[in-house]
């Protein structure tokens, strides 16, 4: 008889205790990830949890650089037994976040938009999306183009 794969959504604090030594919580976080790696279950991660991990790792308790955050999180989501939603998008996000002067959410939005079609974004901060291979327009540009297309349509 084949056992159905058990899936568990993992929270930020479990990842933090896996990455950082804590006498109370790290042993169980390490054991949990090890059991997932052995195939006992799958630990699933949402991109929202990755965002929170970035926030925590950059904060006062860790003070990691963007490059260190990228390395730690990409390594974690690639462990056996770990399944990250939108994994390629998250990896691309972390790569752009670590190399460009862009915040995590903008890097994620650009990567996510490229993963679906069309890759169009509306924002006030066009500069944040330059060189990220997406079309970014301001709300004013969208409204102006809409008005121009309405004005150019023949009346019925």
C-alpha positions in Angstrom: 0.0 0.0 0.0 1.4 3.4 -1.0 1.2 6.1 1.6 0.0 9.6 0.5 2.6 12.3 0.7 1.9 14.5 3.7 2.4 18.2 3.1 3.0 20.9 5.7 3.1 24.6 5.3 6.2 26.0 7.0 6.2 29.3 8.9 9.0 31.9 9.0 10.0 31.1 12.6 10.8 27.5 11.7 13.1 28.6 8.9 14.8 31.1 11.3 15.4 28.5 13.9 16.8 26.2 11.3 19.2 28.9 10.1 20.1 30.2 13.6 21.1 28.3 16.8 18.5 28.5 19.5 18.6 26.1 22.4 14.9 25.8 22.7 13.7 25.6 19.1 16.6 24.9 16.7 16.8 21.1 17.5 13.2 20.5 16.5 13.5 22.8 13.4 16.6 20.8 12.3 14.8 17.5 13.0 11.8 18.6 11.0 13.8 19.6 7.9 15.8 16.4 8.2 12.6 14.3 8.3 11.4 16.1 5.2 14.6 15.4 3.5 14.2 11.7 4.3 10.8 11.8 2.6 8.5 11.6 5.7 6.6 14.7 4.4 7.1 17.8 2.3 7.6 21.2 3.8 5.9 23.8 1.6 6.8 27.5 1.6 4.8 30.5 0.3 6.6 33.5 -1.3 5.0 35.6 1.5 7.0 33.6 4.0 10.2 34.1 1.9 9.5 37.8 2.1 9.1 37.7 5.9 12.4 35.7 6.0 14.1 38.5 4.1 12.7 41.1 6.5 13.9 39.1 9.5 17.3 38.2 8.1 18.0 41.9 7.2 16.8 43.1 10.7 18.6 43.8 13.9 18.8 40.1 15.1 20.6 38.9 12.0 21.9 41.9 10.1 22.8 39.9 7.0 23.7 41.5 3.7 21.4 41.0 0.7 23.9 38.6 -0.8 23.9 36.5 2.4 20.1 36.5 2.6 19.9 35.4 -1.1 22.4 32.6 -0.5 20.7 31.3 2.7 17.2 31.3 1.3 18.1 29.9 -2.1 20.0 27.1 -0.3 17.1 26.5 2.0 14.4 26.3 -0.7 16.6 23.8 -2.6 16.9 21.3 0.2 15.4 17.9 -0.3 11.9 17.8 1.1 11.3 21.5 0.7 8.8 22.8 -1.9 8.6 26.5 -2.6 5.7 27.9 -4.5 6.9 29.8 -7.5 10.4 28.6 -6.9 11.9 30.0 -10.0 10.2 33.3 -9.4 11.5 33.4 -5.8 15.0 32.5 -7.0 14.9 35.2 -9.6 13.5 37.7 -7.0 16.3 36.9 -4.6 18.9 37.3 -7.3 17.6 40.7 -8.4 17.1 41.8 -4.8 20.7 41.0 -3.9 22.2 42.7 -7.0 20.1 45.7 -7.8 18.9 48.7 -5.7 15.4 47.4 -5.5 13.3 46.2 -2.7 12.1 42.6 -2.4 8.5 43.3 -3.3 9.4 45.1 -6.5 11.8 42.4 -7.5 9.1 39.8 -6.8 6.5 41.7 -8.8 8.8 41.9 -11.8 9.7 38.2 -11.6 6.1 37.2 -11.1 4.9 39.4 -14.0 7.5 37.8 -16.3 6.3 34.3 -15.3 2.8 35.1 -16.6 1.7 37.1 -19.6 1.6 39.9 -20.3 4.5 41.2 -18.2 2.9 44.6 -17.5 3.1 46.5 -14.3 1.6 49.8 -13.2 3.6 51.8 -10.7 4.6 55.3 -9.8 8.2 54.2 -9.4 9.1 53.3 -13.0 12.9 53.4 -12.2 12.5 50.4 -9.9 11.6 48.2 -12.8 14.2 49.4 -15.4 16.4 46.5 -16.6 14.0 43.9 -15.2 12.5 42.9 -18.6 9.0 44.0 -17.8 6.8 46.8 -19.1 6.2 49.4 -16.4 3.9 52.3 -16.8 2.5 55.0 -14.5 -1.2 55.2 -13.7 -1.2 58.5 -15.7 0.3 56.8 -18.8 -2.4 54.1 -18.7 -5.2 56.7 -18.3 -3.7 58.9 -21.1 -3.4 55.9 -23.5 -7.0 54.8 -22.7 -8.3 58.3 -23.3 -6.3 58.5 -26.6 -7.7 55.2 -27.8 -11.3 56.3 -26.9 -10.8 59.6 -28.7 -9.5 57.8 -31.8 -12.5 55.5 -32.0 -15.2 56.6 -34.5 -18.5 57.6 -33.0 -21.3 55.1 -33.6 
